[in-house]
Amino acid sequence: MVHGPLIATLLLDLLHRHAPTAQVASFRYRALRPTIAGRPMRVNGQPDGNTVRLWAQDHEGWLTMDATVGLR
């Protein structure tokens, strides 16, 4: 299994790569399903004003982690 905080870090890295000047004011995440090591996974993001929804999916498309970032 992939360590949950590692997936959370990957989600924040996605935000940083697409918005390098964004300033994070808050970050909340919740692991919903195990992610199996060695299998493909996907990280996604969708901005909505001063927040960004981030989520991870496993190799079957299941939601494995859901997160919300508040921006300054």
C-alpha positions as CSV (number, residue, x, y, z in Angstrom):
1,M,0.0,0.0,0.0
2,V,1.0,3.6,-0.6
3,H,1.4,5.7,2.6
4,G,-1.5,8.2,2.8
5,P,0.7,11.2,3.7
6,L,2.8,10.5,0.6
7,I,-0.4,10.7,-1.6
8,A,-1.3,14.0,0.2
9,T,2.2,15.3,-0.7
10,L,1.7,14.3,-4.3
11,L,-1.6,16.2,-4.4
12,L,0.2,19.4,-3.0
13,D,2.9,18.9,-5.6
14,L,0.3,18.9,-8.3
15,L,-1.0,22.2,-7.0
16,H,2.6,23.6,-6.8
17,R,3.4,22.5,-10.4
18,H,0.3,24.2,-11.8
19,A,0.3,27.2,-9.6
20,P,3.8,27.8,-8.3
21,T,3.0,31.2,-6.7
22,A,-0.1,29.9,-4.8
23,Q,0.0,30.4,-1.1
24,V,-1.6,27.6,0.9
25,A,-3.7,28.8,3.9
26,S,-5.2,25.5,4.7
27,F,-5.0,21.9,3.7
28,R,-7.5,19.1,4.6
29,Y,-7.4,15.6,3.2
30,R,-9.1,12.3,3.8
31,A,-8.0,8.9,2.7
32,L,-11.0,6.9,1.4
33,R,-9.6,3.7,0.0
34,P,-6.2,2.0,-0.1
35,T,-3.8,2.7,-3.0
36,I,-1.8,-0.3,-4.0
37,A,1.9,0.2,-4.7
38,G,3.1,-0.8,-8.1
39,R,-0.2,0.0,-9.8
40,P,-0.9,3.2,-11.7
41,M,-2.6,6.0,-9.8
42,R,-3.7,9.5,-10.8
43,V,-3.8,12.8,-9.0
44,N,-6.3,15.5,-10.1
45,G,-7.2,19.1,-9.2
46,Q,-9.9,21.6,-9.9
47,P,-9.7,25.2,-8.8
48,D,-12.8,27.0,-7.5
49,G,-12.0,30.6,-6.5
50,N,-9.9,30.7,-3.4
51,T,-10.1,26.9,-3.0
52,V,-8.7,24.0,-4.9
53,R,-10.2,20.5,-4.8
54,L,-7.6,17.8,-5.2
55,W,-8.2,14.1,-5.4
56,A,-6.4,10.8,-6.2
57,Q,-7.7,7.8,-8.0
58,D,-6.4,4.2,-8.2
59,H,-5.8,2.1,-11.3
60,E,-9.5,1.3,-11.5
61,G,-10.6,4.9,-11.2
62,W,-11.8,4.6,-7.6
63,L,-11.5,7.7,-5.5
64,T,-8.7,7.0,-2.9
65,M,-8.1,10.5,-1.4
66,D,-10.1,13.7,-1.4
67,A,-8.6,17.0,-0.3
68,T,-9.3,20.7,-0.2
69,V,-6.8,23.5,-0.3
70,G,-7.6,27.0,0.9
71,L,-5.6,29.7,-0.8
72,R,-4.6,33.2,0.5
